[in-house]
Amino acid sequence: MKAPVLVVKKLPAFGMALFPFILLKSADYKKDTILLNHEKIHLRQQLELLVLPFYVCYLANYLINRLKYKNHYEAYRNIIFEKEAFDNERNLGYLKKRSWFSWAHHK
């Protein structure tokens, strides 16, 4: 998947997928294959849910997790979409063999 990459210096994270773009905090991250793969996994998730519902589900999952874990970092790391992305970001061939809605099977 070839996604346009934009550098946004004031981005609150190292990277972010905002369909159809990958946003990066620094041009240096364009060489970070793991970060790019992580964000490409999110782009695929967004496509599966027809983009807008992805963001609604992502935010709802974060808010529920925030109540559960009482901590931003734990809430973020336990978002179902992030679990899939973090679990597979180092597998650069993951998107070639990934099943549809794989995020739904992550624990």
Protein Blocks (a to p, Z undefined) as FASTA:
>chain_A
ZZdddddfklcbfbdcddfbdcdfbfklmmmmklmmmmmmmmmmmmmnoommmmmmmmmm
mmmmmmmnopaklmmmmgmklmmmmmmmmmmklmmmocehklmmpZZ
